[in-house]
Amino acid sequence: MKTDTSEKGLEALIVAGMTGRTSAPSGGGFSEEPEPFVGLHNWLLGNPKDYDRAWTVDLVQLRAFVGSTQRPLVEAFDLDNDSPARQKFLARLQGEIGKRGVIDVLRHGAKHGAHDVDLFYGTPSPGNAKAAERFALNRFSVTRQLRYSRDDTAHALDLALFINGLPIATFELKNSLTKQTVEDAVEQYKRDRDPREKLFEFGRCIVHLAVDDAQVKFCTQLKGKASWFLPFNKGWNDGAGNPPNPTGIKTDYLWKDILTPLSLTDIIENYAQIVERKDPKTNRTKRDQLFPRFHQLDVVRKLLADAKAKGAGRRVLIQHSAGSGKSNSIAWLAHQLVRLANGGGQVFDSVVVVTDRRILDQQIRDTIKQFAQVGATVGHAEHSGDLRRFIADGKKIIITTVQKFPFILDDIGAQHKDRRFAILIDEAHSSQGGKAAAALNAALTGAEDGNEDETVEDKINAIMEQRKMLPNASYFAFTATPKNKTLEIFGEPFPEGDVVKHRPFHSYTMKQAIQEGFILDVLRYYTPVNSYYRLVKTVDEDPEFDTKRATRKLRRYVESNDHAIRLKAEIMVDHFHEQVLALNKIGGQARAMVVTSGIERAIQYYQAVSAYLVERKSPYRAIVAFSGEHEFCGVKVSEASLNGFPSKDIVDQIETDPYRFLICADKFQTGYDQPLLHSMYVDKALSGIKAVQTLSRLNRAHPQKYDTFVLDFMNDTETIRASFDKFYRTTILSDETDPNRLHDLKATLDGYQVYDPAQIDQLVGLYLSGADRDQLDPILDACVTTYNDSLDEDGQVDFKGKAKAFARTYAFISAILPYTTGMGKALDLIELLAAKAAGAARGRPLQGNSRSHRYGQLPRGEAGRAKSAIVRSRRGNRSHPSRRRRPQGRTPTQSAVKYHSKLQRSLRQHHMGGHRSYSSPDRHRDPRQGCGQRGLSEREVKLRQTERPDRTRQSAGWRNHRADEGRHRTVQAVQR
């Protein structure tokens, strides 16, 4: 018999690994007594016929568990008969799951009438034989092809996992050998799994898993097209994905290591949770269900195992990038360290968390709340005597600030030598500068002033060096970008030749975070001012570019050495208005940061930017940020006096209009998370860690954030590249991009004669007018036929490679220089054609890949230009956000079409006259948002519009982009 390489074969492989069999034993046998948990054969094989769709339980497994553990309840609830008593119990059980979630019901059971019902027995403590016996009675079962719906009875999940009859996880499986990937599984969840089905309601399952033979993704709450799936991969070569597996398929760690009964029990007891958070701005409460990502689970488990084996007295460095979820990792670690025990008893008596982040404080409280009374467990050490008092009161987790850290260490070493402590240091999100850093410096040195480049990480290192290693304390330092001194103090030593080097205990790299879409690549469009000028200078020779007033300013800056702050401020403001706001970046919400070399320079920039904003009649304003008071032109000034509001409000104010520019002097350059930051203008020497931390302020993801931009007036490409090389290697496009390359690429593509100019004009004209898909496909199909018939294999490969390079180069250059209509039109057709050809080659519609992002985007060429202009037209002209009224009697579609016509005439007559082409490179998702979705291909978008004609016309000409009608980035499809 041949090897089964189908999706069904993968399903059988997983089930065989979990249960030891792929089909039911003859004569039934689904209620067999569970065997002791040994090896992988420790799951029972469930029968899909035993699943009750109304109550979302496996009745046979539930009855078997209750019967073997709480026999009197079988009779009390009449579980053997479909009676009113059983219906009442099942209704009560499902009501509790709907209200509290299955995680809490498994942990704490349910009450029904006079009875307390245990529904799960947790991990037995060492040496507790009775608890071990109870745990062995749990029934972990896996069911194949589960038909879950009462209405759509043909719909079936590939696999479903149950604990004692309660569903906890679902699977959708795909197989690359049948040309389907994990993204197809994700898409199946989004399109075919109705979140209104009882099984998919919030909290009824712990996790939903999309799995193929190379990758795993998970989601904790299905929301249709807005479902947000996160990677659950080990990582490979410091990036995304999974390493080759010499003993099986790449993803078998999921069922061999993660979903074993003991491991799954650990996740339920210590990681998975539902948290409620109130938004202080809207006062609304939001419920989120958490499930650990692979690296979070991995690092916490490895740290616990290390501490259990080696006890107190360790120094450990955890290098986890921004976007890794360090807050949850620290919270999960803190509450488990408190209960960690080995043969000698409790490993630690107390856990001290050093942080300046309020969000981490809250997350620790949310985590502890699941297991113990927060007030009795968590305390805040504000003074040197607090530690002694908290220990006397029995508080296990003590949260303190960086400023109090030296006093805590002194107390631990002098007064509590007989106790053992775990100290968790949250360095990466250190204080944003100012008073906190000054207070710590004064505590350490007795002096009020210190090196302005000295970070909180430096200060903690100084504390550690000044105070001898305490044998009764272990240190766990979390940071994204450790300095060499930090590695020496906290890292693991290893020999390399004759030299002893240090490395982190665990790492989640910046490269992996970027590839998995949790942060953006800030170097992708990093541009030194000389490179910027070299690109802009082409306006003199190339009619394809638009000549703007900003070009003359830039030439004056570079060629005349006129480095006046006013001139640089104008270049910054013009670029932000014309290349960021005009292109509707981050849905029109983009902000900019100006990084200056000192307080006086920041104030000068603030005045210059503010004056020029008024001069160009911009509705936007700037905020300045620096520490303390400063004498400027003979007058004492502060942030509050210049901004007109207290310093503590800066973080909130920059998120609201009219504020769009944040001008900083050694503040907000580390530990500041603001997803709306899109552009950065640097006028300060940066290198090493400082460069990485400063530029990384732009990397936070947002549902509508597809790129970032850095214009650097002070540093060069090599310095910045060298600074980032330690953390990840990347290509800085400004260093290698020749504007003429775009013409060369287009000429090569034109030379293949796959399309002709008439087809370009016809396609773009139809697209802009909102034509239905059936009018576009004949043009694209004709081009695809030419592509398939006229080009040999080498020609097809070269065409696709050039198309990818054309789109990538256009994306970068159009962020700086606006092209006229011809280039944008060509981009529209080439991207649609590439998508069509790629889909045809596979014989199926274009699907996303592991790096396609979850939010839609505007088109990037001529269509994008027009659609961006429509968005702006609703707010008025580019320099003012006031909204226009639509003329009476005109529909949105008519207004849009008329605007398109005016725009096209304007483009032809005035060579783009101030309008910019929309460039949208990599899309990224934000873990903190609800959920995103895979972008859709143009074909899929048009197909949906033809299916919903009542919405087609509106969306074609008027509405801004929506997440559930996004466009797939075809460049990445070509890569596939």
N, C-alpha and C positions, 0 to 999 in steps of 0.2 A: 504494500500500500504506500502511495506517495505521501510525502510530508504535507500536512495541511498548512498552507501559507496564508490562509484567509483570516479574516477577522474572527471567525468562529474558532479557528485554530488557536489564536491568541487567547481567546476566552477560555478554551479548554485547558490551555497551559497554565493559566492563572489559577483556575479552580483546582486543577490537579496539584499544584504547588501548595494550596491552602488546605485541601481536604484529603488528598491522597487518592481521589477518584474524580471522574468527570461526569458520571451519571449515577442515578439513584440505584441503591442495591435492589436486587429482585425482591418482590414482596413488600415494597415500601421501605420501612426502616428509617423514616425521617425522624422518628422520636427516640432513636437509640440513645442509650446513656453515653454521655461524652467520656472519651478516654482521657487519661492523664495527658497534660500538655507537654508533648515531647516533639522535637524537630519541627517540621512544618505541617505535619498532618494533624492539625489541632483545630480545624474548623469542621463544622458539620455541613453537609450538603442539604440545603433547603429545597422544598418542593414549591414551585410557583403556584400550585393549586391551593396551597395552605394560606396564601396571603388574602386577607380580608380587605378589599379596596375601600370599603366604607369607613373602617376604623384604622386603616393603615397599620395593621399588625399581622405578624405570622402567628395565627392562632395556635397551631400545633406546638411551635417552639415556646410560646408564652405559657401555654397550659402545662407543658412538660417541665418548665423551670419552676413555676409556682407549685406544681405537684411534688417535685423533689425537694423543695426547700421550705414551703409553707403549706403543708398538706391540708390543714383545716380550711384554708381559703378557697380550695377547689370546690368544696361543697357550699361554702358560704356564698360564693359568687356563681355557683352552678356553671362552672366553666366547661363541663362536658356536654351542655345542651344549649341550644339557641333559644334561651329563655329571657324574660324581662330582667331577671337578676343579672345575667351576663351582659345584657345590653346596657344596663345602668353602670356596671363596672367599667365597661369599655368606653362609655360616654364620659365617665369621670376621668378615666386615664387620658383620653384624648384631649379633654378640656385642660388638664394639668399640663400636658405637653404643649398645647397651643399657647398657654399663658406663661409657663416658665421655661419651656424649651426642653428637648430630650436630654440635654447634658445635665441639667439640674435634676430632672426626674430620675435619671440613672444614679446620680450621686446620692440623692436624699429620699428616693422612693415617693410614694403617694399615700394619701389618706382617703379612705372610702368608708363612710359610715363610722362604725366603731373599730375599724381595722386599719392598721398600718401595714402597707404593702412594700416589701423590699423588692426592687426590680433589678438589682445588680449588686454583686459583692466585689469590693475593691481589692487592691493589691494587699496580700497578707504581709504583716510585719515579720521580720526574721524570727524564727523560732516559735511562731504562733501556729501550731498545728491545726487548731480548730478553724482559724481564718483561712488557712491553706485549703482545707477541705471544702469550706463554703465557696471559695474562689473557683475551685475545680467544678462546681455545679453550674457555673455560668454557661450559657449555651451561645457560643459564637457560630453563626451560620451564614453561609453565602448561597444566594439563589440566582440561578441563571434565567435570563429572559423573563424578567418579572413584568407582568402586565399590571400596570399600576392604576389605570384610569377606569372609572365607572362609565364614562361616556365614549371615549375613543378606545375601545377595547383592543384594537389592533396594536396600539402603541406599547412597546416593551423596552425596558432598560436591559442593557447587556448583563449587568451584574448588580446585585444589591446586597449589602451587608446588614446583618441583624445581630443585636445582642438581646438574648432572652425574648425574642419575638419583636422587639422594637427596632425599626429601621434607623440606621446611623450613617450610612454612606451609600451613594449610588455611583455607578461606573458607566461611561460611554467609551468604548474601545475602538481604535482604528489601527490599521496595519499599513506601513509604508510599502510593503510588497504588493498591495493592491492599490497603490497610488493614493492613499489617504493618510493624513497625519493627525496629530493632536488638535490642530486647528479645525479640522473637520468635525472632530468630537465636540469642541467648544461651540462651533456653529450649530451643531445638532441640539445641544442644550438650549441655545438661545432661540432657535426657531421652532423646535418641535416639542420642547418640554414646557408646557404651560405652567407658569408659576402659580396659577390659581388652583391647580390640582392640590389636593390635601397633602400628598406626600412632599410637595415642593414648597409648602408654606414655610415662612420664616421659623427657624428653630426646630423643625420636625426632623431634620437630618443634621448631622454634624458637618458633613462635607460632601460635595459633589465632585467627582474625579473624572477628568478627561485624560485618557491614557493611550499612547501608542508604544511602539517598540523602541522609541528613542527619547521621548519626553513625557513628563507628567505635569498637568495643571489642575488647580483646584479652585472651587468657589464655595463660599459659605452661605450665599443667598442668591437664588435664581430670580432674576428680574427681567426675563425675556431678553431683548436685544441689549439691555443695559447691564446684563450679568457681567461681573468682573472676575476673570480667572487669573490667578497668580501662578507663576512657575513653582514647581516643587521638584527641582532638579539639584543634583549634587554640585554642578559646575564642572568645567573642564578647561584646562589650560588657563586658569584664572578668569575664565569667561563663562558664558551661559552654556546650558546643555548638560550632558552626562558623559562620563568617560567610557571608553570601550570596556566591555565586560568579558573577560576570557572564559567564564563559566556559564554564560547565558546571555539573555538580551539585556540591553542597557537599563531598562526600567524595572528589573525584577527585584531591586531593593525595596520597592514599594510593598510587595506582599511577603518578601522574605525577611525584611527587617522592620518595616514601619507598621505593618498591619498584623503582626503576630498578636495574640491575645494580651500578652504582658505589655507589649509596647503600646497597643491601642488603649489599654487600661490606663497606662501612665499619661497618655495624651488627654484622656477624659478627666482624669483626676487633677492634673497639674497645668494644663495648657489651654484646652478648648474652653471657651466661656462666652457668655453673653454679657456685654457691658452697656450701661446706659449713660449717655453723656448729654448734658444740657448746653445748648448753644447760648452763650451769654448775650449775643446780639438779638437773636430771635426769641429766646426763652423757650425754645422747643426742645423736647427730649427725643433723642435718637438712639435706637437700639442697634448695636452691631454684634455680630457673632464672629469670634476670633478662632482661627486655627493656625498653628505655627507653620511658617515656611521652613523648608528643609534646613537651611543653615541656622535658623533660630533653634530648632529642635536639636540639631547636631551639636551646637556650641554649648548649650545648657547641659545636655547629657554628658558631654565630655568633661566639662568643668566639674560637674557633680562627681563623676567617677574619679577624677584626679584628686579632688579634695577628700573624698572618702578613703582613697588609697594612701595619700601622703599627709593628710591632716593639716594643721595650721602651720604658718611660717613660709608660705609660698608667695611668689610674685608672678602674676600672669598678665599677659597683654593680649587683648582681643581687638584685632584690627578689622572693624566692620565699617564699610562705606556708608555715606549718606544714602538713605533709601533702604537700609537693611532692616529697619524696625528695631533699633537698639533699645528703645524705651521698653518695648514688650520683652525683649530678651533679658534686660536687667530686672524687670519686675518678676518674670518667671523664675529667674535665678535666685533672687532675694528670698522669695517665700519658700523655696525648696531648700536653700542652705540652712534656714532656721530649723528644719526638721531632719537634716541629714545626720545619719548615725552610722557608726562602724562598730567593730568589736570592742572598742574602748568607750562606747557611749556616744553622746552628742559631739559632733565634730566642732561646732561653733555654738557659743552661748548667745551671741547677738550678731546681727548684721548691720553695718553702718553704710549708708548710701550717701555719697558725696555728690551733690548736683546743685545746679542753679536753675534747673528747669521745673517750672510749675507743672508742666504736662507729665513729667516723669513721676512727680509726687502723686498726681491723681491716678496714673496708671498703676502704680504700686498699690494704692488704696483699693482700686477696682479689682485688682487681682486678689488681694488679701481678703476682700469682702466675700469672695466665693468660698473661703475656707475657715475664716475666723472673724471675730469681732474686731473691726479696724481700730476702735478706740483703745482696746486692750492690747493690741499688737504693735501699732505704729506710733512713734513719737518723734517730735521735731526738737533737735538739740540746738538751742539758740545761744546758750551760755555754757561756760566751762563746767558748771555744776550739774547741768541737765543730764549728762551721761550717767553720772552716779545715781541720780534720782530715777531715771528710766530703768536702769538695771535693777534697782530695788523694787520698782513697780512691776517688774516682769515683762517689760516691753521688749519684744524680740527684734524689731526692725526700727532703726533709728536713722532718721533722715537729717542731714546737716548740709551746710553750704561750704563752699571752698574757703571762705574767710575763717570759718570755725574749725576747719580741718586740723591746723596745727595744735589747737587746744585739745581736740579729741585725741590726737596721737599722744600728747603728753599725758592725758588722763589714763589712756590704755596702758602706757608703759610704766606709769608711776603708781597708780592706785588700783589697777585691775589686772595685775600680773597673773593672777590665778584663774582668769577667765580667757576664753578664746574668741577672737573676733574675725569676721569676714568683712573686708572693706571694699566696697564697689565704687569705683571712681568713674564718673561720667565726664570725661575730659572733652570729648569732641564738641559738646554743646556748652562750652564754657561761657562765662559772663560776657556780655556784649561790650565790655570795656568800661572805663569810667570808674565810678565809685567802688564797685566790687573789686576790681583789680587793684586800685589804690589801697583799699583797706587791707587786702591780703599782703601787699608789698610792705605796708607799715607794720603788720603783724610779724612779718619775717625779719625785716631789717631795721625797724624803728624809724625808717625814713618815709616821708610822704611821697617822694618822687622816685621813679625808677626808669629803667630802660623802656621806652615807649613800644619797642618791638617785642618786649618780653610778654609772652602769653601766659594764660593760666596753666597751660601744660608745663611751661618752664618753671612756674612757681611751685607746682606740685612736685616736680622733679627736685627742686631746691629743698623742699621740705623733706623729701625722702632721703636726700644726701646728708642733710644736717642732722637728722635723727637716725640713730642706728636701727638696723632691721629688728623689728620686734618679733621674738619667737612665738608670741601668742596671737599673731595676726597674719592673715593672708590677704593679699591685695589683688584685686581684679580690676584692671584698668581698661576701659572701653574707649577707643578713639578711631577716627577714620584716617587720619594722616599723622602717624607717629613720627616724632623727630628722632634723630640718632640717639640722643640722650635718653629718651623714653624707651627706645628699644634696649639700650644697655641696662636700664634699671629694671624694666618689667619683662623683657623678652627672654626667650629660651636660648641659652648659649649652644652653639654647635661649631665644631672645628671645620675650617676650610683651608687646607694646607697647613701653614704654620700660624694662621690667624684664627682667633676665636671671634665668630660673628654671632649676631642675635637675630631671632625671628619671632613673629607672633605665635602664640599658642594656637590661635584659630584666626582665619581671615575670610572675609567676604569682600571681594575686590571691587574697586571702582569700575573696572572693566565689566565685571559680571552685572553690577547694578545698572550700567548703561545698556548693556546688551539685553537685559531683561526688562528694560523700559521703566525702571523706578526713578532714575535720574536722567538728565540730558547730558550730552557731550558738549561741554562749554568750549572746547577747542575746535570744534568743527568749523565754526565761523569766527575764530579768533583772527583779528586783522590788525597788525601794526599800522601806524598812520602812513608810513612810507609805502607799504604794500597797497594800502587803500588808495593812496595818491597814484601809484603806478597803474592801478586799474582805472581810476577815474580819468586819468590823463588821455585815455583813448578817445575821449569825446572830440578832440580836435581832428582826428583822422577818420572816425567811424560814424557815418550817418545813422547807424542802427542804434546809437545811444542818444539819450536825451541830455541836452546841455542845460544845466541849472545854475542858478546863482551860487549855490553851495560849492560848485566846482571852482569858481574864481576865488572863493575864500580859502579853499584847500590849497590851491596853487600858491596863493600869497603866503600861507603858513609854511609850506615846504620849501619854496624857492627863495623866499626873502628872509627866512629865519625870523620872521615876526611872530614870536611866541607869546604874544599878549594874551592874557586870560580871556579878555572879551572875545578875541577872535576864535579861540578854542571853544568857548562857551557857545558861540553862534554855530560853529560846525556841529557840535553835539546836538543842539536844539533842532537845527535844520534836519539832521539825519533822523532824529527820533520822530519828528513830525512827518517827514516825507517817506521814510523807509520802514517805519514801525507802525505809527498810528494810522497812516494812510492805507496800509495793507491789512488793517484790522487784526493785528497780531494779538493773540490770546483773547480773541473775540472782542477786540477794542479795549481791553483792560490793561494793556501792557504798561509796566513801570520801568524806569531807568535808574541806575545808580552811578554816581560820579565819585570816583575814588581819588582823593587828593593826598598830598604829602604832609599836610599839617593843618592846624586849626586856622591860622591866618589865611592860608591858601583856600581852605574850604569856605571861609566867609567871603573871600573875594569872588570865588566861583558862584556862591549863592547870590551875591548882588548882581553879577554879570548875567547869570542865567535868568534871574527874576526880571531884570530890566529888559532883556531881549524878548522874553515871553510876552511882556506887555507891549513891546514895540511891534511884534508881529501879530498882535491882537489874538494871541492864543488864550483859550479859556483855562489853561492849566498853570499850575504853580509848583514851586520847589520847596523842599524842606531841607534844613541843614542839621547835621548831627555831629556833635563833639562833646567832650566832657568838661565840666566845670565852667568857670568864667574866663574870659580872655579880653585883654585890652586891645581894641581895634580903633585906630584913628583917635586915640585919646579917650575913648569911651569904653566902659566895661560892658561887655555883651555876653549873652548866654544863648543856649538853644531856645529857651522859653521866650526871651525878649525878642529874638529875631523871628521865630516861627509864629508867635502869638498864641501858643498853647503850651501846657506843661510837657516836659521831656518824656514823661511816662506815656504820653499819648501818641508818640511818634509812630510806633508800630501799628496802631489802629488807624491813624490819620492817613498814612501812605496808601492804605487800601481803599480810601474813599476819594472821589473827586472833590476839588480840582487838583489834588496833589499827584504828580506823576514823576518828579525828579527827587531822588534822595541823595544829597551831597554829603559825603562822610569824611571825617578825619579820624582815623584809627578807631572807628566804631562801626558796628554792624558788619564787620568783615570776617568774623568767625561766629558760628553758632546762630546765625540769623536765617530762619527759614521763611521765605516769602515766594510762593509759586508765581506771583504776578510779575516778578522781576524778569525782564526779557533782555534788556540791553545794559551794557556796562561801558563807561568811558573812563579810562585809566590815565591819570596824570601823576603817577607815583612809581618809584622804582620798586619792582617786586621780583623775588626769586625764591627758590626753594619752597618750603612748606607755606610760607606767607603767600606766594603766588597761587598755590593750589587752593588754599583756604579762601582767598579773596575771590578768585574767579568762580569758585564753586558756589558762591551765593546765587548764581544764575541757574544751577542745575536742578532745582526742585521742580517736580512735574506738576502739570495741570491738565485737565481734560482738553483744553483748547490750545495748549502750548506745544508747538511742533519744532521750534528752533530757538536759539539764542544768538546774541551778537555782542562781540567785544571789539571796541575800537581803542587801541592802546597808543597813547602819545609818548610814552616813555621807554617801553621795553621792546626787545626784539624777539623774533620767533624762536631762535635757538635757546635763549634763556628760559622762555616759558616751556618749550618742549622738554628741556632738561629737567625742569622742576616737576613736570608731570610724569616723566619716564619711569620714575620709581614706582608709580601707582598704576599706570597703564600707558600703553603706546598707542598713538593715534596719528592720523594725518591732519596736518594743519593746511587747509586748502588754500589759504591766502598766500602761502609760501610757494605753491607750485602751479597756481592757476594762471594761465595766459588767456586774456579775454578773447584773443583771436582763435583760441582752440574751439570755441563754440561754433565759429564760422566753419572751421575745418571739419568738425564733426557733422554739421548739417550738410556740408557739401558732399561728404562721403555717403551719408544716408540718402541724399537726393540722387546721387549717382547710381544707386541700386535700382532706381525707377520703380520702387514698390508703390509709390503714390505720386500724384502730380499736383501742381499748385491749384488746379481747379477743384480737385477733391478736398484739399485743405480748406479752401474758402467755403465750399459747399457744406462740409461737415461742421465747421465752426459756426457758420451762419444758422444752420439748423439747430445746433446745440444751444446757441444763445437765445433763439426764439422759443425754446421750450418744446421742440419737436419730440414726438413720441419715438420710442426706441426703434420701431419698425422702419422709420425713415433714416436712422443712422446706420443700421446694420448692413444694408446693401452696399454702402460706401466702404465700410470696414471689411466686409466679406470679399469685396472685389480686390482690396489691397492684400488681404490674407491669401487669396488665390494666387495672386502674382508672386507673393512671398514664397509660397509653397512650390509653385510650378517653375518659377524663373531662377530661383537661387538654389545652388547646391548646398550640401551640409555646411561646408566652410563658409559660404556666403551668409547662410542663416545665422550661424554662430557669430560672425563678425557684425552683422546688422544688429543683433540683439545686444552685443557688447557695446557697440557705438551708441545705441539708443540709451542704454543705461548710463554711459559716460555723459551723453548729451544732457540728460535730465539732471544728473548730479551737478554738472558744471553750471547749468542754467540756474539751479537752485541757489548756488553760492553767489554767482555774479549778480543775479537779479536782486540779491539782498543789498547790493551796493549800487548797481547801475541799472537803470530802467531801459529795457529794449523796446523797440517799436513793435507794431502789431505782427509783422511777419514771423518773427522768431517765436512769439507766444502762440500763434496759430499752429506753427509746426510742432511745438511741444505738445499741444492738445492732441493732434492726430497721432503723433509718434507714440505717446503713452497709451492711448486707446488701442492703437494697432498692436503694440507690444502685448497688452493684456489679452486682446483677442487671439493673437497668434499663440501665446502661451497656453491659453485655455484650450484652443483647438488641438495643440500638440498633445495635450493630456487626454483629450476626449471628454472633458468635463468643464463646468464653469470654473472660472478663476477663484482660487481659495487663498486665504491668508496663510502666512507662514509664521514661524515662531517669533519673528521680529516685527510682524505687522502689528500696528498699534490699534488701540481700541476705540478711537474716536474718529469721526469723519473729518474731512477737510475740504476746503474750497479747491476747485481746480487751480492749476498753477500757471497756465498760459493765458491766452486771450480770454478764455471763458472765466478764468479766475480773476482777471483784471476787471471784467465787466461785473461779475458778481460782487467783488470787493467794493466796486464803485456804488453798486446798489445799496449795500449795507451802509456806506457812508452817506448816500443820498437821504436815507431816513433820518440821519442826524443833522442834515444840512451840509454845508461845505466842509472841507477837511479841517479848517481852522476854527470851526465852531461846532459844538455838539447839539445846538438847538435843533429840534425836529421840524421837518417840513410837513405841511399839511398836504394831503393828496387832493388834487383838484376834484371838485364835485363831479359826480357822474362818471368817474373813471375808475375802473377796477384796478386792483394791485397789478394784475398782469399787463393791462394796457399801459399803466405808468412805467412798469419795468421795461416793456418792449420799446416804448418811446425813449426811455432813458438810454437803452442799449443803442438805439439808432443815433441819438445825439453823441453818445460816447464814441461810436465808431467813426462818425464824421469828424469829430474832434481829433481823434487819433490820427486819421489820415491827413488832416489839414495842418496839425500843429506838432506832429512827431511826438505824440504822447502827452504833450502839454501838461505835465505835472502828475499824470496818472502813472502808477507803478504796477508792474506785473507782480502777481502773487507768487511767491515761492514758498513751498511748504515741504521741508525735508522731514526727517524722522519724526513720527508721532510718538508721544509718550503718555503713559497713564499715571494717575495719581493714586497711590494706595489708600489715601485717606478719603477719597471721594467714594461715592457709591459704587459704580461699576462702569466700565467702558465696554466697547465691543470691537470685534475685528472690522476693519473698514470693508466696504463693499466695492466690488468692481463697478465700472460704469455700466456694464451690461446688466448687473443685478439691480442697480439703482433705476435704470430706465424700465426694466421689467416690472419693478414694483410700481413705478409711476403709471404704467399702462394698466396695471391691475386696479389702480385707484385714481381714475381720471379726475375725480373731484378735488384731489390734492395736487395733481400734476402741475396744473397751470400756476397755482399759487407758489409751489416750491421752485418751479423753473425760473421765475423771474423776480421773486419778492423776498422769500424767507431766507433767513441766514442758515448756515449749516446746522444740522442736528446730529446728535450722536448716533441715532438709530437709522440715519440715512447717509452715512459717511461714505467716502470714496476710498477704495483700496489704493495704496501707493504702488503703482505698477512697476516702478523701478525695482522694488524688492521682489515683485513677482518675476521679473526678468532674471533676477539673481537666482531664483529658484530653478 
